[in-house]
Each structure stands twice: as C-alpha cells, then as structure tokens.
C-alpha cells in the first residue's frame, strides 16, 4: 500500500470543481484573452441597448451594473478558494506529519477502513511494508493482538499494551492507541520501542580497589570500556599514567584518546610522551550474549583492556616480551573469581587459574595437555574445532555447552574468546564455578526423592502391620492352648519372635517416613548421651575407643529421648562397622555436643540451615571416610555398602526420619587429614534450641490387666478378615460380648437398628465408609459412645487428621493381651466418667 503524499493532498484541495455560477469566476484564472472577449461583448451589448433606446444613461448604467456583478462574483470566488483547504473533508496532512515526527516513538494514523493515512519516519523505518498496524504481516499472536487493540480503541476510545514482541522476536514495543478527530473517525497509534539491558559480568569488577592496585604492582594497567570504546572505570595506576592523577575519574572519556602509537605501531601512554614505556594492549571481551529479546546495555563494560609494560606493540611478535606479558596476565587472571584458562593456537593449555581448576574438578591433579581431555568423548570433536576456529581465525568470542568428565550429568557453558597481542594467537576459556549450584540441585532432588519414598514406606508399613497383627494374634491364641515343653510351643514362640522383629522393621519404616508417633520432651543432649553410652561401649568392643566431649551452656532441645537414643545407636553401630572393615579394626568413635549461635550459622553460608540457635550433636569415626559417590545416596532407604545379609539399609534412613520429624537437620561429610585425604566419616545433627519453660513430665499410667468380671458389649468393625477374627476371639476370651462387622456401613446399621453397645472398636482406613465417618454418624445417635481406633499408621498423624473428641488409639500390630487390656482400660474410664 502506498502512503498518500500530504503535499499532493494540500495542492489538490483548491482545484476541486465548483458549482453553478463559480464557473464564470474560473475563467479569470484560466485565460486572460477570454476575459477580454467577455468585456468586449458587454461593451457591444451596451452600444446595442443605446442604439435601440437612445438613452446613453441607460446604457452606461447597464454596463456598470454588469461589471459590478462580475467583480462581486470574482471576489467571493477568491475568498472561497482561500478557505477551501480548511474544509473538514480536506485535512492538511503536512501539518499533522510535522507534529507527529518524533525520534523515540513510532506514530501512525489510520481511518475507519483501517487504512494508513499518515505515519512518521520512525514508523516507516521500523515497518517498511507501509501498512496500518493491524494489517502488518506479523505472526499470528501479534496479528491477533493488534486486531484486539483496534476493536478496543474503536469501542472504548483508548487501549494500551505494556509490551508486544514482534518483528521476528528482535524488538518489543509499548503500544498506545487513541481515537481522535472531529468525528472521532481516526485512530492514533503510538509505538515506543522497549529494550532490556543485559548486565555485563564485568560490571562487578572494581578496578579502583585492591584488584587494580595489585595489577599496577605487577606492571599491568587495566581499564573497563564499553563496546564503543568509552571508559567505564580504570585502575589508579592507569589514571596516574594516563592523566597524571591517580584519583582522576576518567569515566565517559574515549579510551583511545589516552594512547598514541609511533611509526612502528608501538603503543604508549599519551601523557608520558616519547619517554614512556611501550605497552602491549590486550583486549579481553567480557560481554555475554543477550538472551531472548534483550539488548546489551551500551553503558555496561564490554571489554577489559590490559596495558602491559612489555616493550611489545600489537603484532610485533617479540617472544621474550610476550612470555613476560603472559606471566603477568597469569597473575591477573589468578585473582578473578571467574574460571579462566589460556590455550595456544594449537590447543595446548598455557595456564589456568584456581577457579577454572575447581570448576573442572582438577584441583589436585592439575591441568591436562589439551582442553578436550576435560570433556566427555562425545564433545571432544566439537570443542577441538571451536578452539581451532578461535585460535586461527579472526578475533571472535562465543559460548558452547560441554559435559565435563568430572560431572557428565550436568552440562556446563564454556566461553571462548580470541586473544591477540601476545605474539602467538591464543584462546581464552572461561567457565563458571557451579559446584554450589549443583550441590543445591542435588539436595533438592534428594529431599524430593526422600519424601516420595517416605510416603510409599508409610503405606507399606500400614498394610504390613495388618498382616503382623493376624500372625501375632494367632500365635498368642495358640500359646493359650500349649504349655512350655509341648512339641509345638517352641515353634510358636519362634514365629512370634520373628513377627515382633518384623514389627520393629515397620516401626523403622514409619520413622523414616516421619509418621512414627513421637513423644517429645524438653531435654539436654548430654543426658541422653549418658544414658546410651554404656550400651555403645559394650557394642563397639575393646579395640575401639569411645570418646565423649560436651560443650558448656548447651541449649535445651525438644525431642523424643527414646528415638534420639536410637539415632545415636544407629550412628555408633555404623561407625563401628566402618572401623572394623578398615585396617586393623582399631580406631576411635568421638561424640561431641556443641552450641551454635545464629550469627555463626549465617557465617556458614548454608542454603539449607536457617539462621537460629542450635545444639549440635557430632558423631565421627576413623573408619576411612565415605566414598564421594556414596554420599548423595547415604540416607536413602535400603541403601547399604555392607555385605549381603549384614545390613537392611534402614539405619541411616531411620535416623534421617527421626531427626527431620523432630525439626532438626542431619548432614554427612568426611574428616580430612592435613594432606586432604579422608580420615573418617562425620555426622552432624542440628537441633533447634527450645525457648521457654520446660513442661513437667506426665506420669506414666500403670498397665492394668483386663477385668474379667467387668464384661461388656463391644462393636468390632474391621475390614481385614484375619485381623477381625483374631480381635474377636481375643475379646471373647476376655469376657466381652462381641458383634463383628466387616465395614463401616454394617457397623452403623448395627447401632441404628437399636443395638446397645458399651464400646466401638474400629479400624481407621476401610473401603467405603471409613472408621472416622462411621464414628461421626454413631456419635450423632449416641453422643456418649466411647471409641477405640486401631491402625497401622502413627497415632500422632491420625490425631491431626481425625477431629473426633474423646477417642482412644491402639497401634497395630497388637497382641491378644494388649487388645484385651486396652479395651478394659477404655471401658473403666468411660464408666468412671459416667
């Protein structure tokens, strides 16, 4: 579509055709001879009138009147022409075009038919198609956005969009559209380009501080410049040599203006004149590529300019001076936090700083010969080709993704930049140290995995407890019919013992999944350690020294003492096994307690440990340490490094679950000797310090055997057939009248049909109507009905999920005597309350 020329419109406006008697006036401007003929005709007609009438006055009056009339027509016609350009249908677009011409905003005017009638230069330059905004050839999302904005502007009179990316994703625009005009029959589009600046990595380098002073002492003057060569910051040494004043601020000045060159292309500081020392100029590109629709901020540093007193100009190739400059550059790059290394044009390493060695996992072994030795086999060819192109081609820079041999699962971004001015061409490699970031990712993944496995373990423990309840109950009923000495008595006892051992395994699973019932108390860690220390000494044996040391002024912690003892025992047993499998079997297990304040936690810089006061428990050994590949899997369930049959893999996972359920944190690492070799493993547990008064311990109620004479009617609801059978037989033998139901619906029906019961004993999780739903319905009919829940889940978790008052709990698996005693205790309490 061709835009109309406003000048053509302005010139065509006076030439519009006129109606009626205006045609005569047009003759005056078209042909002077024709006007003379008209005047002559008037004179002749006046003479004819005189000849006919004989009245000269009449002829003169006729001629004068016609001339006056003709003059009036001509006068009004000119006046109309002067005002023709101001008619509403003929706007003067030249004035509009001058008004909308702006350098920072693209402006376009469209009419009702969505035609572009006027646009400024920025709009024509940005959108060369010359179409209205809604008719531009854009991608589908952008075109739909413009169509929507057009409809909103015609409907509401105004619309605005903060940002719209178009033109291939290379630019973003802020869009404002308003309805305007005398008849509001035009739209004014205002498009302002947006730009997102990418902050340069070199913006954080402070050359005016100690880094710049160190460089100056090494004979290196440094400056940070933008892409156009404008100085951002300089070292004090550079300012002194370039301007004679070390405190001078040279920001905003042209970098090249401080230098001069001679006929041999040697570079000098202009302020020093010919008496100055020749400099080697090294341009190190530091700017990262912009991402997405971002643009580079031109005010940010783009290059690190290094001037080295080497007596070598650019391209002179003096090898001795180049080696001197290289050693000075090595000293510079060694101080930077970014991992940097230099390779020659043949791809051999010249040097690398500590950050680079740390990033590639070569702190101890040092650099290999070639960079390709650091990456996996699949990336070797690509890296070799990139180094060759940057070393032998023009001065370029770029990035590439590689997989390091030290961490092949985590791709790293390797930067490459051509370096000139050191005699032979070289390539600068940059690699960020992502060790902490990768460690944090692994910790998050580990926590997510542990949570998922914990939920699975809790479900498995619940189902397993139902099976164990049937086995243990059946054994108890069989033992009632046998006495010691019978042929089957010992076998039944063996089955029962193994069942109890399996029950302890389910308790470990519940502890790992943080669903075990804890009974926390306010306690001091030294008290718990003193209780368990004698047992640990007997377990570790005489060859292993057990050492305990407590800190002073330890804060009290809130934890379950029995579970905490289990954690310490598990750690001590693992330490003993590690020492016995390492060397002669002699060693030492040390147990420390420490006090850690919040400010010390902040200094640790941990991403996981919140800032607070902690009481710390440390268990370490001399068993040779933990292999690096084992550390991430250490707290996983069923993971063990012991031989088959010597470990379940639940000891550390149980300790992990107990500590996390108590609100603490547990970490594992290695204790290193002076040479950096692992001496042994160390487990550190952080318990938050409890603030406030310690509550009094509740007295443990003595266990009272079931009262055989009391009796009572019991409604038993259990969906597992074997568990229901065992519980029914146990309660019947205890003297209770039992009505057994297989579902919650059956139990509710037994109550609603008028059944009288003294107690409801129910499972919690059942298909259809579960235990809590059934009990709520029963309480609506019998508000005072006592309830005893049976479950393989943890009591604490169930009490959080079930909001039923005055309920009692019996954990699975239970024995025949346990369910009888518990039912008797609940009935006695209910009768006493009544």
C-alpha positions in Angstrom: 0.0 0.0 0.0 1.5 3.4 -1.0 1.1 6.2 1.6 -0.7 9.3 0.3 1.6 12.3 0.0 0.3 15.1 2.2 1.7 17.7 -0.2 -0.4 16.3 -3.0 -3.5 16.5 -0.9 -2.8 20.1 0.0 -2.3 21.1 -3.6 -5.4 19.3 -4.9 -7.7 20.9 -2.4 -8.1 24.3 -4.2 -8.6 22.6 -7.6 -11.8 20.9 -6.5 -14.7 21.6 -9.0 -17.1 24.4 -8.1 -20.8 24.5 -8.8 -23.1 26.9 -10.8 -22.0 30.4 -11.2 -18.5 29.8 -9.9 -17.6 28.5 -13.3 -17.5 32.1 -14.6 -15.0 33.1 -12.0 -12.8 30.3 -13.0 -12.4 31.9 -16.4 -10.5 34.7 -15.0 -7.7 32.4 -13.8 -7.7 30.2 -16.8 -7.5 32.5 -19.9 -6.9 36.3 -20.0 -8.0 36.6 -23.7 -11.3 35.0 -23.0 -11.9 37.6 -20.2 -11.2 40.4 -22.7 -13.7 38.9 -25.2 -16.3 38.9 -22.4 -15.7 42.5 -21.6 -15.9 43.4 -25.3 -19.2 41.6 -25.6 -20.5 43.6 -22.7 -19.5 46.9 -24.4 -21.2 45.8 -27.7 -24.3 44.9 -25.8 -24.3 48.3 -24.1 -24.0 50.0 -27.5 -26.9 48.0 -28.9 -29.0 49.0 -25.9 -28.1 52.6 -26.6 -29.0 52.3 -30.3 -32.4 50.8 -29.5 -33.3 53.1 -26.6 -31.4 56.2 -27.5 -30.7 56.7 -23.7 -27.0 56.9 -23.1 -27.5 56.9 -19.3 -29.4 53.7 -19.5 -26.6 52.0 -21.5 -24.0 53.3 -19.0 -26.0 52.0 -16.0 -26.4 48.6 -17.7 -22.7 48.3 -18.4 -21.7 49.4 -14.8 -24.2 47.1 -13.2 -22.9 44.1 -15.1 -19.3 45.0 -14.3 -20.1 45.3 -10.6 -21.9 42.0 -10.6 -18.9 40.3 -12.3 -16.5 41.8 -9.8 -18.5 40.5 -6.9 -18.5 37.1 -8.3 -14.8 37.1 -8.7 -14.2 38.5 -5.2 -16.4 35.8 -3.5 -14.8 33.1 -5.6 -11.2 34.0 -4.4 -12.4 34.2 -0.8 -13.9 30.7 -1.1 -10.6 29.4 -2.6 -8.7 30.8 0.4 -10.9 28.8 2.8 -11.2 25.6 0.7 -8.2 24.0 2.4 -9.9 24.2 5.8 -13.0 22.2 4.9 -13.5 19.1 7.2 -13.2 16.7 4.4 -9.8 18.0 3.2 -7.3 17.9 6.2 -3.9 19.4 5.8 -1.6 16.3 6.4 1.6 18.3 6.1 0.9 20.0 9.5 0.0 16.6 11.1 3.1 15.0 9.7 5.3 17.8 11.2 3.5 17.4 14.6 4.0 13.7 14.9 7.6 13.5 13.8 9.5 12.1 16.8 12.7 10.1 17.2 11.7 8.0 20.1 8.2 7.0 19.1 6.7 5.4 16.0 3.3 7.2 15.3 0.7 6.2 12.7 -2.8 7.5 11.9 -5.5 5.1 10.5 -9.1 5.8 9.3 -12.3 3.9 9.8 -11.4 1.5 6.9 -8.1 0.6 8.7 -6.1 2.4 6.1 -2.8 4.2 6.9 -3.3 7.9 6.2 -0.2 9.3 7.9 2.9 8.0 9.6 6.2 9.5 10.9 9.7 8.5 9.8 10.4 6.0 12.7 7.2 4.0 11.8 8.2 3.9 8.1 11.7 2.8 9.1 10.6 0.1 11.6 7.7 -1.2 9.4 8.8 -0.8 5.8 5.7 -2.5 4.4 3.8 0.8 4.8 0.6 -0.8 6.2 -1.6 0.0 9.1 -0.6 -1.6 12.4 -3.4 -4.1 12.2 -2.5 -5.0 8.6 1.2 -5.6 9.1 2.5 -9.1 8.0 3.2 -10.4 11.6 3.0 -13.8 13.2 -0.5 -15.0 14.3 -0.3 -14.0 18.0 0.9 -10.4 17.2 -1.7 -10.0 14.4 -4.4 -11.2 16.8 -3.2 -8.7 19.4 -3.3 -5.8 17.0 -6.9 -6.8 15.9 -8.0 -6.9 19.6 -6.4 -3.5 20.3 -8.1 -2.0 17.2 -11.5 -3.2 18.4 -10.9 -1.9 22.0 -9.8 1.5 20.7 -12.9 2.0 18.5 -15.1 0.8 21.4 -13.6 2.4 24.4 -11.7 5.3 22.8 -8.4 4.2 24.1 -6.3 1.0 24.7 -2.8 0.3 25.9 -0.4 -2.7 25.9 2.8 -2.7 28.1 4.9 -4.9 25.8 4.5 -6.8 22.5 7.3 -8.7 20.8 7.2 -8.7 17.0 9.5 -8.4 14.0 10.9 -11.9 14.5 11.3 -11.5 18.2 14.0 -8.9 17.8 12.2 -6.0 19.3 9.5 -5.2 21.9 7.1 -2.3 21.7 4.9 -0.4 24.2 1.6 0.3 22.3 -0.9 3.1 23.0 -3.9 3.7 20.6 -6.4 6.6 21.0 -9.5 7.6 19.0 -9.2 11.2 17.6 -10.6 13.6 15.1 -13.6 15.9 14.9 -15.8 13.0 14.2 -13.6 10.5 16.1 -13.1 8.7 12.8 -9.3 8.2 13.1 -7.0 6.2 15.4 -3.6 7.4 16.5 -1.1 4.6 17.2 1.9 5.3 19.3 4.5 2.5 19.4 7.5 3.1 21.7 10.4 0.6 21.4 11.5 -1.1 24.6 14.9 -2.5 25.4 16.0 -4.8 28.3 19.6 -4.3 29.2 21.8 -7.3 29.9 24.2 -6.6 32.7 27.7 -7.4 31.8 29.6 -9.8 34.0 32.4 -7.3 34.2 30.2 -4.7 35.8 31.0 -6.1 39.3 34.8 -5.8 38.8 36.2 -2.9 40.9 39.4 -1.7 39.3 39.7 1.2 41.7 40.1 -1.1 44.7 42.7 -3.7 45.8 42.5 -5.6 42.5 43.6 -2.5 40.5 46.5 -1.9 42.9 47.7 -5.5 42.6 47.7 -5.2 38.8 49.6 -1.9 38.9 52.3 -3.5 41.1 52.6 -6.3 38.5 53.1 -3.7 35.7 49.6 -4.1 34.3 47.3 -1.1 33.9 43.6 -2.0 33.4 40.5 -0.3 32.2 36.9 -1.4 31.6 35.4 0.1 28.4 32.1 -0.1 26.5 31.7 -1.6 23.1 32.2 1.9 21.5 35.5 2.4 23.4 34.2 4.7 26.2 35.9 4.3 29.6 33.7 2.9 32.4 36.4 2.6 35.1 40.2 2.4 35.4 42.7 1.4 38.0 44.5 4.1 40.0 47.8 3.2 38.1 46.1 3.7 34.8 44.7 7.1 35.9 48.1 8.2 37.0 49.9 7.2 33.8 47.1 8.5 31.6 46.2 11.7 33.3 48.9 12.3 35.9 46.4 12.0 38.8 45.8 8.6 40.4 42.4 9.8 41.8 41.2 11.2 38.5 37.9 9.9 37.2 38.2 9.1 33.5 34.7 7.6 33.1 33.0 8.8 30.0 36.2 9.6 28.1 37.4 7.9 25.0 39.9 5.1 25.8 41.9 5.6 22.6 42.5 9.3 23.5 44.8 8.3 26.3 47.1 6.4 23.9 49.4 7.1 21.0 51.4 5.0 18.6 54.7 5.6 16.7 55.7 4.7 13.2 56.5 1.1 14.3 52.9 0.7 15.7 54.2 0.6 19.3 51.7 1.9 21.8 52.5 4.5 24.5 50.6 6.5 27.1 50.0 9.9 25.5 50.6 11.7 28.8 54.1 10.1 29.1 55.2 11.1 25.7 58.2 9.6 23.9 59.9 8.9 27.3 57.2 6.4 28.2 57.5 2.6 28.1 56.0 0.7 25.1 52.8 -1.2 26.0 51.2 -4.4 24.9 47.5 -3.9 24.6 45.3 -7.0 25.2 41.5 -6.7 24.6 39.6 -9.4 26.7 35.9 -9.5 25.6 33.8 -9.8 28.7 30.3 -9.2 27.4 27.8 -12.1 27.4 25.4 -12.6 24.6 21.9 -11.1 25.1 19.1 -13.6 25.8 15.7 -13.6 24.1 14.5 -10.1 23.1 17.1 -8.4 25.4 19.6 -5.9 24.2 23.0 -5.1 25.6 23.2 -2.0 27.7 25.7 0.2 25.9 26.7 1.8 29.3 27.9 -1.5 30.7 31.6 -2.7 30.3 32.2 -4.8 27.2 36.0 -5.3 27.3 38.8 -5.5 29.8 41.7 -3.5 28.4 45.1 -4.6 29.7 48.3 -2.5 29.1 51.4 -4.4 30.0 54.9 -2.9 30.2 56.5 -5.4 27.8 58.0 -3.2 25.1 55.9 -5.0 22.5 53.4 -3.3 20.2 50.5 -5.1 18.6 51.6 -7.7 16.2 55.4 -7.3 16.7 55.8 -10.9 17.8 58.7 -10.5 20.3 58.6 -13.8 22.1 60.5 -12.9 25.2 58.4 -9.9 26.0 55.3 -11.9 25.1 56.2 -14.5 27.7 56.7 -11.8 30.3 53.3 -10.4 29.5 51.8 -13.9 29.7 53.2 -14.4 33.2 51.8 -11.1 34.3 48.4 -12.0 32.7 48.5 -15.3 34.7 48.9 -13.3 37.9 45.9 -11.1 37.0 43.6 -13.9 36.0 44.5 -15.9 39.1 42.8 -13.3 41.2 39.5 -13.3 39.4 36.5 -15.3 40.7 35.6 -16.4 37.2 37.3 -19.7 35.9 39.7 -18.6 33.2 42.3 -20.5 31.2 44.5 -19.8 28.2 45.4 -22.2 25.3 47.7 -21.5 22.4 46.7 -21.8 18.7 47.4 -25.5 18.7 45.0 -26.1 21.5 47.6 -26.7 24.4 46.9 -25.3 27.8 49.2 -22.4 28.8 47.8 -21.8 32.3 44.6 -21.8 34.3 43.5 -20.1 37.5 42.2 -21.8 40.6 38.6 -21.1 39.8 38.9 -22.9 36.5 40.6 -25.9 38.1 37.9 -26.1 40.7 35.2 -25.9 38.1 36.6 -28.8 36.1 37.4 -30.9 39.1 41.2 -30.8 38.6 42.3 -29.1 41.8 44.6 -31.9 42.8 45.8 -33.4 39.5 46.4 -30.1 37.6 45.7 -29.3 34.0 45.9 -31.9 31.2 47.7 -31.1 27.9 44.6 -30.3 25.9 41.1 -28.9 26.8 39.5 -31.9 25.1 40.8 -34.1 27.9 38.3 -32.3 30.3 35.1 -33.2 28.4 33.4 -36.5 27.6 34.2 -38.4 24.4 31.1 -37.1 22.5 32.1 -33.5 23.0 35.8 -33.7 22.1 35.5 -33.1 18.4 33.2 -30.0 18.8 35.5 -28.5 21.4 38.6 -29.1 19.4 37.0 -27.5 16.3 35.9 -24.4 18.3 39.4 -23.9 19.8 40.9 -24.1 16.3 38.5 -21.6 14.9 39.0 -19.1 17.7 42.8 -19.5 17.6 43.5 -19.2 13.9 40.6 -17.1 12.6 39.6 -13.5 13.3 39.2 -12.2 16.8 35.8 -13.6 17.9 34.1 -14.9 21.0 31.2 -17.3 21.8 29.9 -19.9 24.1 29.3 -23.7 23.8 27.7 -26.3 26.0 30.0 -29.2 27.1 29.8 -32.1 29.5 32.8 -32.3 31.8 34.4 -35.6 32.8 34.1 -34.6 36.4 30.3 -34.1 36.2 29.0 -35.6 32.9 25.3 -35.4 34.1 25.4 -31.6 34.4 26.2 -29.7 31.2 28.4 -26.6 31.6 28.7 -23.4 29.5 32.3 -22.9 28.2 33.1 -19.4 26.9 35.8 -19.0 24.2 37.4 -15.7 23.1 40.3 -14.9 20.8 43.2 -13.1 22.3 45.7 -11.1 20.2 48.8 -9.2 21.3 50.8 -12.0 22.9 52.9 -12.9 19.9 51.2 -16.2 19.0 47.5 -16.2 18.8 45.7 -17.6 21.8 42.2 -18.5 23.1 40.8 -17.5 26.4 38.5 -20.1 28.0 36.0 -19.1 30.7 34.0 -21.5 32.9 31.9 -20.5 35.9 32.1 -22.5 39.2 28.7 -24.1 39.5 29.7 -26.5 42.3 27.4 -24.8 44.9 24.5 -24.5 42.5 24.8 -28.2 41.5 25.1 -29.2 45.2 21.9 -27.3 45.9 20.1 -29.0 43.0 21.2 -32.4 44.3 19.9 -31.6 47.8 16.5 -30.5 46.4 16.3 -33.7 44.3 17.4 -35.8 47.3 14.7 -34.2 49.6 12.0 -34.7 46.9 13.0 -38.4 46.5 13.1 -39.0 50.2 9.6 -37.5 50.6 8.2 -39.7 47.8 9.9 -42.9 49.2 8.7 -41.9 52.7 5.1 -41.8 51.6 5.5 -45.2 50.0 7.1 -46.6 53.1 4.2 -45.4 55.3 1.7 -47.2 53.1 3.7 -50.4 53.1 4.1 -50.2 56.9 0.3 -49.9 57.3 -0.5 -52.9 55.2 2.3 -54.9 56.8 1.0 -54.1 60.3 -2.3 -55.7 59.4 -0.6 -58.9 58.4 1.6 -58.9 61.5 -1.5 -58.3 63.7 -3.1 -61.5 62.4 0.2 -63.5 62.8 1.0 -62.3 66.3 -2.6 -62.7 67.5 -2.9 -66.2 66.1 0.4 -67.1 67.9 -1.0 -65.7 71.2 -4.2 -67.8 70.8 -2.2 -70.9 70.1 0.1 -70.3 73.1 -3.0 -70.3 75.3 -3.5 -74.0 74.3 0.1 -75.0 74.8 2.5 -75.0 77.7 6.3 -75.0 77.8 7.5 -78.4 76.9 5.0 -79.1 74.3 6.4 -80.0 70.9 4.8 -77.0 69.2 5.4 -74.4 71.9 8.9 -73.5 70.9 7.9 -73.3 67.2 5.1 -70.9 68.0 7.4 -68.8 70.2 9.8 -68.7 67.3 7.1 -67.5 64.9 6.0 -64.8 67.4 9.6 -63.6 67.9 10.2 -63.3 64.2 6.8 -61.4 63.9 7.9 -59.0 66.6 11.2 -58.5 64.7 9.2 -57.7 61.6 7.1 -55.3 63.6 10.3 -53.4 64.6 11.1 -53.2 60.9 7.7 -51.5 60.2 8.5 -49.0 63.0 11.7 -48.2 61.3 9.8 -47.6 58.1 7.4 -45.3 59.9 10.3 -43.4 61.5 11.9 -43.0 58.0 8.6 -41.7 56.6 8.2 -39.4 59.6 4.9 -41.0 60.5 6.1 -42.6 63.7 4.4 -41.5 66.9 6.9 -39.3 68.8 6.6 -38.3 72.4 8.9 -35.3 72.5 10.2 -33.9 75.8 12.4 -30.9 76.7 15.8 -32.4 77.4 19.5 -31.9 77.4 21.6 -33.8 74.9 24.3 -34.8 77.4 21.6 -36.6 79.5 20.6 -38.7 76.5 24.2 -39.4 75.6 25.0 -40.5 79.2 22.0 -42.9 79.1 23.1 -44.6 75.9 26.9 -44.5 76.4 27.2 -47.7 78.4 25.4 -49.7 75.7 27.5 -48.2 73.0 30.7 -49.1 74.9 29.6 -52.8 75.0 28.7 -52.7 71.3 31.9 -51.2 69.9 34.2 -53.6 71.9 37.6 -53.2 73.4 39.6 -52.3 70.3 37.6 -49.2 69.6 38.0 -46.2 71.8 34.7 -44.3 72.6 35.3 -40.6 73.4 32.7 -38.2 74.6 33.1 -34.4 75.0 30.3 -31.9 75.9 30.3 -28.2 75.3 29.2 -25.8 78.0 26.0 -23.8 78.1 24.1 -26.1 75.8 20.5 -25.1 75.0 17.7 -27.5 75.7 16.1 -29.3 72.7 12.7 -30.8 72.2 12.9 -34.4 71.1 11.7 -38.0 71.9 14.5 -39.4 74.2 13.9 -43.0 73.1 14.0 -42.1 69.4 17.1 -39.9 69.9 18.8 -42.8 71.6 18.0 -44.9 68.5 19.6 -42.3 66.3 22.8 -42.3 68.4 22.9 -46.1 68.4 22.5 -46.3 64.7 25.3 -43.8 64.0 27.6 -45.6 66.6 27.0 -49.0 65.1 27.7 -47.7 61.5 30.9 -46.1 62.8 31.9 -49.4 64.5 31.3 -51.4 61.3 33.3 -48.8 59.2 36.3 -49.1 61.6 36.2 -52.9 61.7 36.2 -53.1 57.9 39.1 -50.6 57.6 42.7 -51.6 58.5 43.3 -53.4 61.7 39.9 -52.8 63.2 41.3 -50.4 65.8 40.0 -46.8 65.9 38.1 -44.2 67.7 34.5 -43.1 67.8 34.1 -39.5 69.1 30.8 -37.9 70.2 30.7 -34.2 70.7 28.0 -31.7 71.7 28.4 -28.1 70.6 26.5 -24.8 70.9 26.0 -22.8 67.7 24.6 -19.3 67.7 22.5 -17.7 64.9 25.4 -15.4 63.8 27.7 -18.4 63.4 25.0 -20.2 61.2 25.0 -17.1 58.9 28.8 -17.3 58.6 28.4 -21.0 57.5 26.6 -19.8 54.4 24.3 -22.9 54.2 21.4 -22.8 51.8 19.5 -25.4 53.9 20.1 -24.5 57.5 18.0 -21.5 58.7 19.6 -18.9 60.9 18.8 -19.8 64.5 20.4 -21.1 67.7 21.2 -24.8 67.6 22.5 -27.5 69.9 24.7 -29.7 67.7 25.4 -33.4 68.1 28.5 -34.7 66.2 29.4 -38.4 65.7 32.7 -39.0 63.9 35.0 -42.0 63.4 38.3 -43.0 62.0 36.9 -45.6 59.6 38.4 -44.2 56.3 35.5 -41.9 55.3 32.7 -42.2 52.9 33.2 -42.5 49.1 32.1 -39.4 47.1 29.7 -41.4 45.0 28.0 -42.8 48.2 27.4 -39.5 49.9 24.3 -38.5 47.8 22.7 -41.9 48.5 23.6 -42.2 52.1 20.1 -41.6 53.7 18.2 -43.5 51.1 16.2 -46.5 52.4 17.6 -49.9 51.8 20.8 -48.5 50.5 23.8 -50.1 52.2 27.5 -50.7 51.5 27.7 -53.7 53.8 27.8 -57.3 52.6 24.5 -59.1 51.8 22.8 -60.2 55.0 24.7 -57.8 57.3 22.5 -54.7 56.9 19.0 -53.7 56.0 19.9 -50.2 54.8 17.4 -48.6 57.1 19.7 -47.4 59.9 20.6 -44.0 58.5 17.3 -43.5 56.8 15.6 -44.1 60.2 17.9 -41.6 61.8 17.1 -39.1 59.0 13.4 -39.5 59.5 13.6 -39.1 63.3 15.8 -36.0 63.1 13.6 -34.3 60.4 10.4 -35.2 62.3 11.9 -33.6 65.4 12.6 -30.3 63.5 16.3 -30.9 63.1 18.8 -31.3 60.3 21.4 -34.0 59.7 24.4 -33.8 57.4 27.2 -36.2 56.5 30.8 -35.5 55.3 34.3 -36.7 55.7 37.0 -35.6 58.1 40.2 -34.9 56.2 43.8 -35.1 57.4 46.5 -32.5 56.7 47.2 -33.9 53.2 43.5 -33.7 52.2 42.8 -37.5 52.4 39.7 -38.7 54.2 40.4 -39.8 57.8 36.8 -40.8 58.7 33.1 -40.0 58.4 31.4 -37.3 60.4 27.6 -37.0 61.0 26.4 -33.6 62.3 22.9 -33.2 63.7 21.4 -29.7 64.4 18.6 -29.4 66.9 16.9 -26.0 67.3 17.2 -24.7 70.8 13.9 -24.7 72.7 12.9 -21.4 74.2 10.6 -21.2 77.1 9.8 -23.1 80.3 10.2 -26.9 80.2 6.8 -28.6 80.8 6.5 -31.2 83.5 6.7 -34.8 82.5 3.4 -36.7 82.7 3.4 -39.7 84.9 3.1 -42.9 83.0 -0.1 -44.7 83.9 0.5 -48.3 85.1 -0.8 -51.1 82.8 -3.8 -52.8 84.4 -4.8 -56.2 83.3 -8.3 -56.5 81.9 -11.1 -57.1 84.4 -12.6 -60.5 83.5 -15.6 -59.8 85.7 -16.5 -56.4 84.1 -17.7 -57.7 80.7 -19.5 -55.5 78.3 -20.8 -55.4 74.7 -18.3 -54.4 72.1 -19.0 -53.5 68.4 -15.9 -54.6 66.4 -15.5 -53.1 62.9 -12.6 -54.3 60.8 -12.4 -55.0 57.0 -9.4 -57.4 57.2 -10.8 -60.9 57.8 -7.8 -62.3 59.7 -7.4 -59.2 61.9 -11.2 -59.2 62.7 -11.1 -62.9 63.6 -8.1 -62.5 65.9 -9.6 -59.4 67.7 -13.0 -61.1 68.0 -11.5 -64.3 69.6 -9.2 -62.2 71.9 -12.1 -60.1 73.2 -14.4 -63.1 73.5 -11.8 -64.9 75.7 -11.5 -61.8 77.7 -15.2 -62.0 78.7 -16.7 -59.4 76.3 -19.8 -59.9 74.1 -18.5 -59.1 70.6 -20.5 -58.1 67.5 -18.1 -58.2 64.5 -18.8 -56.2 61.3 -16.7 -56.1 58.1 -17.4 -52.5 57.0 -18.4 -49.1 58.3 -21.8 -49.4 56.8 -22.5 -52.6 58.7 -21.3 -51.1 62.0 -23.6 -48.0 61.6 -26.5 -50.3 60.8 -25.9 -52.3 63.9 -26.2 -49.1 66.0 -29.1 -47.6 64.1 -31.2 -50.7 64.4 -31.3 -50.4 68.1 -28.2 -52.3 69.1 -26.8 -51.4 72.5 -23.0 -51.4 72.9 -20.6 -50.2 75.6 -17.7 -49.6 73.2 -16.9 -49.3 69.5 -13.6 -50.8 68.4 -12.9 -49.8 64.7 -10.2 -49.7 62.1 -9.4 -46.3 60.6 -8.8 -46.9 56.9 -11.6 -49.1 55.3 -13.1 -49.2 51.8 -16.4 -47.3 51.5 -17.3 -45.7 54.8 -14.1 -45.4 56.8 -13.8 -45.5 60.6 -14.0 -41.7 61.4 -17.0 -41.3 59.1 -18.8 -44.2 60.8 -18.0 -42.9 64.3 -19.3 -39.4 63.5 -22.6 -40.9 62.4 -22.7 -43.1 65.5 -22.0 -40.1 67.8 -25.0 -38.3 66.2 -27.2 -41.1 67.5 -25.1 -41.9 70.7 -23.1 -38.9 71.7 -21.5 -40.6 74.7 -20.4 -43.7 72.9 -16.6 -44.4 73.7 -14.5 -45.2 70.6 -11.2 -47.1 70.3 -9.4 -46.8 66.9 -7.0 -49.5 65.6 -4.5 -48.5 62.9 -1.1 -49.3 61.5 -0.4 -45.6 60.9 1.1 -43.3 63.5 -1.1 -42.1 66.3 0.2 -38.5 66.1 -0.6 -38.3 62.4 -4.1 -39.8 62.9 -4.9 -37.3 65.7 -4.1 -34.5 63.3 -6.3 -35.9 60.6 -9.2 -37.0 62.8 -11.1 -34.3 64.7 -13.2 -36.6 66.9 -13.1 -35.8 70.7 -12.6 -38.4 73.4 -11.2 -41.1 71.1 -8.6 -43.8 72.1 -5.9 -45.4 69.9 -4.4 -48.9 69.7 -1.4 -49.3 67.4 -1.1 -52.4 65.1 0.4 -54.9 65.4 -1.0 -55.8 68.9 -1.1 -59.0 70.9 -4.2 -60.7 72.4 -3.3 -59.4 75.8 -2.7 -55.9 74.5 -6.2 -55.5 72.9 -7.9 -57.0 76.0 -6.0 -54.7 78.4 -6.8 -51.6 76.2 -10.5 -52.4 75.9 -10.7 -52.9 79.6 -8.9 -49.6 80.3 -11.2 -47.7 78.0 -14.4 -49.2 79.5 -13.2 -48.5 83.1 -12.5 -44.8 82.1 -16.0 -44.5 80.4 -17.8 -46.0 83.4 -15.9 -43.8 85.8 -16.8 -40.7 83.8 -20.4 -41.7 83.8 
